[in-house]
């Protein structure tokens, strides 16, 4: 496995290959990231992963400075997983000057849910992903694949739409959320949880599953009744000591609220949630 730190070295390493399969990460890797690497391997002739903590997607009060940087451990895990090239640039390499040009995703998709509670988040995500795609795919002559986990459901949808609208020759592959034995979605931020919080953390996924069951049972109900189910789910989490941002039922197609009773149908919906437990903000989702 090659570890490279500059765009020039990355492009040199990729020049002999035609079809990169790319897994972008912020490091502090878990089995969910490694599953994406395994999925990537048969899709191209070289498997690439990036490790970069992107300042642009963090608000000033968020955990950019304390986000775990575990480069050596991450490289060891990626090598064992069969990754061929790891791109781990310094901040000055990707942003040699203040990033004045930024990607502005449409508000109807990017300013709801995560975008509402983390203003500017998807501008930062889209900007760095566009830059990373230029770094990884500029030498490619064949199919190009990029893999993102479904745990960040809205993120992979925003990126997929960006690729479509810019006509980029990149196929976005969504990997299934990987979970611990008790059902907790794997996340780099799970390491922030205390032992007691870790035991409690699975309640977010349980609350979302219960909301999904209630929503499907209410098929034929009016949308305002659905809002009542969501409010009840949030109250139940709050009573356990959580600070929920949202637990909601949305259309898979566009993450908008179901507008009619007919929209409350299996295989057309996704339940999504974000809530803070102690100092740790967790997100999760289930397609239903």
LONUDO-561270 format. One record per residue (C-alpha): chain; residue in three letters; residue number from 1; y, x, z. Coordinates in steps of 0.02 Angstrom, whole numbers, plus 50000, padded with zeros to 5 digits. Each point is the difference from the previous one (the first is absolute). Layout:
N
chaine A residu ala num NUM py Y px X pz Z
...
END
This chain:
288
chaine A residu unk num 1 py 50000 px 50000 pz 50000
chaine A residu unk num 2 py 50174 px 50063 pz 49958
chaine A residu unk num 3 py 50148 px 49975 pz 50116
chaine A residu unk num 4 py 50168 px 50010 pz 49911
chaine A residu unk num 5 py 50176 px 49979 pz 50066
chaine A residu unk num 6 py 50112 px 50001 pz 49846
chaine A residu unk num 7 py 50015 px 49886 pz 49850
chaine A residu unk num 8 py 49981 px 50149 pz 49884
chaine A residu unk num 9 py 49838 px 50054 pz 50083
chaine A residu unk num 10 py 49935 px 49821 pz 49998
chaine A residu unk num 11 py 50032 px 49983 pz 49814
chaine A residu unk num 12 py 49918 px 50168 pz 49967
chaine A residu unk num 13 py 49847 px 49947 pz 50099
chaine A residu unk num 14 py 49990 px 49835 pz 49905
chaine A residu unk num 15 py 50029 px 50071 pz 49826
chaine A residu unk num 16 py 49814 px 50025 pz 49959
chaine A residu unk num 17 py 49963 px 49817 pz 50039
chaine A residu unk num 18 py 50032 px 49840 pz 49903
chaine A residu unk num 19 py 49979 px 49854 pz 50121
chaine A residu unk num 20 py 50058 px 50021 pz 50180
chaine A residu unk num 21 py 49949 px 49873 pz 50132
chaine A residu unk num 22 py 50133 px 50005 pz 50135
chaine A residu unk num 23 py 50001 px 49949 pz 50184
chaine A residu unk num 24 py 50174 px 50015 pz 50078
chaine A residu unk num 25 py 50005 px 50012 pz 50190
chaine A residu unk num 26 py 50115 px 50047 pz 50143
chaine A residu unk num 27 py 49860 px 50098 pz 50084
chaine A residu unk num 28 py 49921 px 49974 pz 50171
chaine A residu unk num 29 py 49852 px 49939 pz 49900
chaine A residu unk num 30 py 49864 px 49877 pz 50050
chaine A residu unk num 31 py 49845 px 49929 pz 49916
chaine A residu unk num 32 py 50104 px 49877 pz 49901
chaine A residu unk num 33 py 50086 px 50143 pz 49908
chaine A residu unk num 34 py 49834 px 50089 pz 49972
chaine A residu unk num 35 py 49924 px 49841 pz 49929
chaine A residu unk num 36 py 50141 px 49999 pz 49871
chaine A residu unk num 37 py 49957 px 50180 pz 49955
chaine A residu unk num 38 py 49817 px 49952 pz 49976
chaine A residu unk num 39 py 50053 px 49852 pz 49892
chaine A residu unk num 40 py 50114 px 50114 pz 49898
chaine A residu unk num 41 py 49870 px 50130 pz 49955
chaine A residu unk num 42 py 49910 px 49909 pz 49858
chaine A residu unk num 43 py 50164 px 49937 pz 49926
chaine A residu unk num 44 py 50064 px 50166 pz 49935
chaine A residu unk num 45 py 49958 px 50181 pz 49968
chaine A residu unk num 46 py 50100 px 50063 pz 50149
chaine A residu unk num 47 py 50035 px 49920 pz 50169
chaine A residu unk num 48 py 50172 px 50032 pz 50075
chaine A residu unk num 49 py 50071 px 49951 pz 50169
chaine A residu unk num 50 py 50176 px 50026 pz 50062
chaine A residu unk num 51 py 50055 px 50022 pz 50181
chaine A residu unk num 52 py 50184 px 49966 pz 50025
chaine A residu unk num 53 py 50092 px 49909 pz 50139
chaine A residu unk num 54 py 50137 px 49914 pz 49902
chaine A residu unk num 55 py 50164 px 49991 pz 50094
chaine A residu unk num 56 py 50071 px 49870 pz 49879
chaine A residu unk num 57 py 49884 px 49863 pz 50061
chaine A residu unk num 58 py 50041 px 50021 pz 50185
chaine A residu unk num 59 py 50147 px 49915 pz 50084
chaine A residu unk num 60 py 50101 px 50107 pz 50121
chaine A residu unk num 61 py 49917 px 49920 pz 50153
chaine A residu unk num 62 py 49823 px 50021 pz 49932
chaine A residu unk num 63 py 49872 px 50137 pz 50029
chaine A residu unk num 64 py 50037 px 50126 pz 49861
chaine A residu unk num 65 py 50024 px 50146 pz 50119
chaine A residu unk num 66 py 49846 px 49959 pz 50105
chaine A residu unk num 67 py 49884 px 49947 pz 49859
chaine A residu unk num 68 py 49846 px 50112 pz 50019
chaine A residu unk num 69 py 49992 px 50150 pz 49883
chaine A residu unk num 70 py 49820 px 50060 pz 49995
chaine A residu unk num 71 py 49991 px 50098 pz 49837
chaine A residu unk num 72 py 49855 px 50116 pz 50040
chaine A residu unk num 73 py 49890 px 49862 pz 50068
chaine A residu unk num 74 py 50046 px 49889 pz 49853
chaine A residu unk num 75 py 49956 px 50136 pz 49875
chaine A residu unk num 76 py 49833 px 50029 pz 50085
chaine A residu unk num 77 py 49959 px 49815 pz 49986
chaine A residu unk num 78 py 50057 px 49988 pz 49820
chaine A residu unk num 79 py 49897 px 50151 pz 49950
chaine A residu unk num 80 py 49844 px 49924 pz 50079
chaine A residu unk num 81 py 50039 px 49836 pz 49909
chaine A residu unk num 82 py 50001 px 50090 pz 49833
chaine A residu unk num 83 py 50186 px 50005 pz 49963
chaine A residu unk num 84 py 50043 px 50133 pz 49870
chaine A residu unk num 85 py 50187 px 50028 pz 50025
chaine A residu unk num 86 py 50114 px 49964 pz 50148
chaine A residu unk num 87 py 50187 px 49995 pz 49969
chaine A residu unk num 88 py 50096 px 50028 pz 50163
chaine A residu unk num 89 py 50181 px 50030 pz 49954
chaine A residu unk num 90 py 50141 px 50042 pz 50119
chaine A residu unk num 91 py 50140 px 49873 pz 50007
chaine A residu unk num 92 py 50115 px 50117 pz 49903
chaine A residu unk num 93 py 49871 px 50009 pz 49861
chaine A residu unk num 94 py 50000 px 49812 pz 49966
chaine A residu unk num 95 py 50182 px 49974 pz 50049
chaine A residu unk num 96 py 50093 px 50161 pz 49956
chaine A residu unk num 97 py 50163 px 49902 pz 50006
chaine A residu unk num 98 py 50046 px 49831 pz 50077
chaine A residu unk num 99 py 49902 px 49867 pz 49907
chaine A residu unk num 100 py 50138 px 49901 pz 49917
chaine A residu unk num 101 py 49887 px 49914 pz 49873
chaine A residu unk num 102 py 49886 px 49875 pz 50087
chaine A residu unk num 103 py 49883 px 49862 pz 49944
chaine A residu unk num 104 py 50062 px 49827 pz 50051
chaine A residu unk num 105 py 49854 px 49876 pz 49999
chaine A residu unk num 106 py 50038 px 49814 pz 49979
chaine A residu unk num 107 py 50053 px 49909 pz 50156
chaine A residu unk num 108 py 49879 px 49855 pz 49981
chaine A residu unk num 109 py 49855 px 50119 pz 50028
chaine A residu unk num 110 py 50075 px 50148 pz 50094
chaine A residu unk num 111 py 50122 px 49918 pz 50121
chaine A residu unk num 112 py 49872 px 49884 pz 50082
chaine A residu unk num 113 py 49871 px 50038 pz 50135
chaine A residu unk num 114 py 50000 px 50190 pz 50021
chaine A residu unk num 115 py 50160 px 50014 pz 49900
chaine A residu unk num 116 py 50087 px 49876 pz 50114
chaine A residu unk num 117 py 49953 px 50090 pz 50160
chaine A residu unk num 118 py 50018 px 50175 pz 49924
chaine A residu unk num 119 py 50153 px 49989 pz 49885
chaine A residu unk num 120 py 49996 px 50131 pz 49864
chaine A residu unk num 121 py 49818 px 50042 pz 50030
chaine A residu unk num 122 py 49940 px 49957 pz 49826
chaine A residu unk num 123 py 50146 px 50092 pz 49919
chaine A residu unk num 124 py 49936 px 50157 pz 50086
chaine A residu unk num 125 py 49819 px 49963 pz 49954
chaine A residu unk num 126 py 50036 px 49966 pz 49817
chaine A residu unk num 127 py 50113 px 50151 pz 49983
chaine A residu unk num 128 py 49874 px 50123 pz 50070
chaine A residu unk num 129 py 49854 px 49922 pz 49905
chaine A residu unk num 130 py 50096 px 50011 pz 49837
chaine A residu unk num 131 py 50036 px 50184 pz 50038
chaine A residu unk num 132 py 49820 px 50037 pz 50046
chaine A residu unk num 133 py 49937 px 49916 pz 49842
chaine A residu unk num 134 py 50116 px 50112 pz 49898
chaine A residu unk num 135 py 49930 px 50152 pz 50091
chaine A residu unk num 136 py 49816 px 49955 pz 49983
chaine A residu unk num 137 py 49990 px 49912 pz 49832
chaine A residu unk num 138 py 50124 px 50098 pz 49893
chaine A residu unk num 139 py 49862 px 50110 pz 49925
chaine A residu unk num 140 py 49871 px 49862 pz 49982
chaine A residu unk num 141 py 49933 px 49957 pz 49828
chaine A residu unk num 142 py 49872 px 49868 pz 50047
chaine A residu unk num 143 py 49988 px 49853 pz 50121
chaine A residu unk num 144 py 50100 px 50014 pz 50160
chaine A residu unk num 145 py 49949 px 49912 pz 50162
chaine A residu unk num 146 py 50089 px 49985 pz 50167
chaine A residu unk num 147 py 49917 px 49927 pz 50153
chaine A residu unk num 148 py 50080 px 49907 pz 50145
chaine A residu unk num 149 py 49920 px 49910 pz 50147
chaine A residu unk num 150 py 50007 px 49812 pz 50019
chaine A residu unk num 151 py 50049 px 50017 pz 50183
chaine A residu unk num 152 py 50176 px 50029 pz 49932
chaine A residu unk num 153 py 49981 px 49842 pz 49897
chaine A residu unk num 154 py 50182 px 49972 pz 49955
chaine A residu unk num 155 py 50025 px 50184 pz 49962
chaine A residu unk num 156 py 49862 px 50009 pz 49871
chaine A residu unk num 157 py 50067 px 49841 pz 49919
chaine A residu unk num 158 py 50177 px 50071 pz 49991
chaine A residu unk num 159 py 49934 px 50161 pz 49921
chaine A residu unk num 160 py 49891 px 49905 pz 49877
chaine A residu unk num 161 py 50151 px 49898 pz 49943
chaine A residu unk num 162 py 50105 px 50157 pz 49985
chaine A residu unk num 163 py 49871 px 50081 pz 49887
chaine A residu unk num 164 py 49989 px 49843 pz 49893
chaine A residu unk num 165 py 50188 px 49978 pz 49979
chaine A residu unk num 166 py 50030 px 50183 pz 49955
chaine A residu unk num 167 py 49853 px 50000 pz 49879
chaine A residu unk num 168 py 49923 px 50149 pz 50089
chaine A residu unk num 169 py 49828 px 50053 pz 49934
chaine A residu unk num 170 py 49923 px 49995 pz 50174
chaine A residu unk num 171 py 49866 px 49881 pz 50063
chaine A residu unk num 172 py 50020 px 49951 pz 50182
chaine A residu unk num 173 py 49838 px 49980 pz 50096
chaine A residu unk num 174 py 50001 px 49908 pz 50167
chaine A residu unk num 175 py 49872 px 50061 pz 50128
chaine A residu unk num 176 py 49930 px 49883 pz 50131
chaine A residu unk num 177 py 50062 px 50017 pz 50179
chaine A residu unk num 178 py 49885 px 50106 pz 50105
chaine A residu unk num 179 py 49970 px 49940 pz 50179
chaine A residu unk num 180 py 49933 px 50063 pz 50164
chaine A residu unk num 181 py 49842 px 49922 pz 50070
chaine A residu unk num 182 py 50101 px 49869 pz 50096
chaine A residu unk num 183 py 50100 px 49950 pz 49845
chaine A residu unk num 184 py 50162 px 50096 pz 50029
chaine A residu unk num 185 py 50073 px 50058 pz 49834
chaine A residu unk num 186 py 50002 px 50190 pz 49991
chaine A residu unk num 187 py 50177 px 50069 pz 50005
chaine A residu unk num 188 py 50081 px 50168 pz 50028
chaine A residu unk num 189 py 50105 px 49916 pz 50135
chaine A residu unk num 190 py 49848 px 49945 pz 50101
chaine A residu unk num 191 py 50009 px 50170 pz 50083
chaine A residu unk num 192 py 50158 px 49944 pz 50089
chaine A residu unk num 193 py 49901 px 49869 pz 50098
chaine A residu unk num 194 py 49950 px 50027 pz 50181
chaine A residu unk num 195 py 49820 px 49964 pz 50048
chaine A residu unk num 196 py 50047 px 49827 pz 50064
chaine A residu unk num 197 py 50106 px 49965 pz 49845
chaine A residu unk num 198 py 49859 px 50055 pz 49886
chaine A residu unk num 199 py 49885 px 49872 pz 50082
chaine A residu unk num 200 py 50132 px 49866 pz 49976
chaine A residu unk num 201 py 50049 px 50050 pz 49823
chaine A residu unk num 202 py 49858 px 49905 pz 49916
chaine A residu unk num 203 py 50086 px 49837 pz 50053
chaine A residu unk num 204 py 50115 px 50014 pz 49850
chaine A residu unk num 205 py 49856 px 49989 pz 49877
chaine A residu unk num 206 py 49920 px 49862 pz 50103
chaine A residu unk num 207 py 50162 px 49901 pz 49999
chaine A residu unk num 208 py 50013 px 50017 pz 49811
chaine A residu unk num 209 py 49820 px 49944 pz 49975
chaine A residu unk num 210 py 50033 px 49848 pz 50111
chaine A residu unk num 211 py 50158 px 49960 pz 49902
chaine A residu unk num 212 py 49902 px 50011 pz 49837
chaine A residu unk num 213 py 49867 px 49880 pz 50067
chaine A residu unk num 214 py 50134 px 49878 pz 50059
chaine A residu unk num 215 py 50091 px 50008 pz 49834
chaine A residu unk num 216 py 49843 px 49966 pz 49899
chaine A residu unk num 217 py 49951 px 49859 pz 50118
chaine A residu unk num 218 py 50173 px 49926 pz 49968
chaine A residu unk num 219 py 49979 px 50001 pz 49811
chaine A residu unk num 220 py 50092 px 49846 pz 49944
chaine A residu unk num 221 py 50130 px 50020 pz 50138
chaine A residu unk num 222 py 50184 px 50017 pz 49960
chaine A residu unk num 223 py 50083 px 50172 pz 50005
chaine A residu unk num 224 py 50098 px 49957 pz 50158
chaine A residu unk num 225 py 49834 px 49975 pz 50091
chaine A residu unk num 226 py 49952 px 50174 pz 49945
chaine A residu unk num 227 py 50158 px 50066 pz 50080
chaine A residu unk num 228 py 49942 px 49922 pz 50163
chaine A residu unk num 229 py 49834 px 50092 pz 49988
chaine A residu unk num 230 py 50091 px 50164 pz 49973
chaine A residu unk num 231 py 50116 px 49969 pz 50148
chaine A residu unk num 232 py 49850 px 49960 pz 50110
chaine A residu unk num 233 py 49913 px 50162 pz 49949
chaine A residu unk num 234 py 50156 px 50101 pz 50041
chaine A residu unk num 235 py 50019 px 49916 pz 50170
chaine A residu unk num 236 py 49819 px 50039 pz 50042
chaine A residu unk num 237 py 50026 px 50185 pz 49964
chaine A residu unk num 238 py 50164 px 50004 pz 50095
chaine A residu unk num 239 py 49913 px 49928 pz 50154
chaine A residu unk num 240 py 49884 px 50152 pz 49995
chaine A residu unk num 241 py 50150 px 50118 pz 50009
chaine A residu unk num 242 py 50027 px 50031 pz 49814
chaine A residu unk num 243 py 50167 px 49992 pz 49909
chaine A residu unk num 244 py 49953 px 49919 pz 49834
chaine A residu unk num 245 py 50112 px 50016 pz 49848
chaine A residu unk num 246 py 49900 px 49880 pz 49892
chaine A residu unk num 247 py 49830 px 49920 pz 49980
chaine A residu unk num 248 py 50003 px 49902 pz 49839
chaine A residu unk num 249 py 49901 px 49921 pz 49859
chaine A residu unk num 250 py 50061 px 50046 pz 49826
chaine A residu unk num 251 py 49948 px 49984 pz 49819
chaine A residu unk num 252 py 49907 px 50153 pz 49940
chaine A residu unk num 253 py 50088 px 49994 pz 49833
chaine A residu unk num 254 py 50177 px 50032 pz 50063
chaine A residu unk num 255 py 49998 px 49996 pz 50193
chaine A residu unk num 256 py 50106 px 49842 pz 49999
chaine A residu unk num 257 py 49967 px 49853 pz 50115
chaine A residu unk num 258 py 49879 px 49869 pz 49932
chaine A residu unk num 259 py 50112 px 49863 pz 49934
chaine A residu unk num 260 py 49877 px 49856 pz 49986
chaine A residu unk num 261 py 49844 px 49942 pz 50087
chaine A residu unk num 262 py 49901 px 50048 pz 49845
chaine A residu unk num 263 py 50048 px 50182 pz 50028
chaine A residu unk num 264 py 49900 px 50004 pz 50162
chaine A residu unk num 265 py 49840 px 50045 pz 49910
chaine A residu unk num 266 py 49872 px 50138 pz 50027
chaine A residu unk num 267 py 50016 px 50157 pz 49893
chaine A residu unk num 268 py 50185 px 49970 pz 49970
chaine A residu unk num 269 py 50071 px 50048 pz 50170
chaine A residu unk num 270 py 50023 px 50151 pz 50112
chaine A residu unk num 271 py 50043 px 50002 pz 50185
chaine A residu unk num 272 py 50111 px 50143 pz 50056
chaine A residu unk num 273 py 50063 px 50055 pz 50168
chaine A residu unk num 274 py 50106 px 50132 pz 50084
chaine A residu unk num 275 py 50023 px 50017 pz 50187
chaine A residu unk num 276 py 50049 px 50131 pz 50126
chaine A residu unk num 277 py 49883 px 50044 pz 50142
chaine A residu unk num 278 py 50090 px 50112 pz 50123
chaine A residu unk num 279 py 50091 px 50126 pz 49890
chaine A residu unk num 280 py 49880 px 49984 pz 49854
chaine A residu unk num 281 py 50030 px 49883 pz 49854
chaine A residu unk num 282 py 49839 px 49944 pz 49915
chaine A residu unk num 283 py 49974 px 49905 pz 49837
chaine A residu unk num 284 py 49847 px 49914 pz 49929
chaine A residu unk num 285 py 49948 px 49870 pz 49873
chaine A residu unk num 286 py 49852 px 49902 pz 49931
chaine A residu unk num 287 py 49979 px 49918 pz 49831
chaine A residu unk num 288 py 49934 px 49823 pz 50017
END
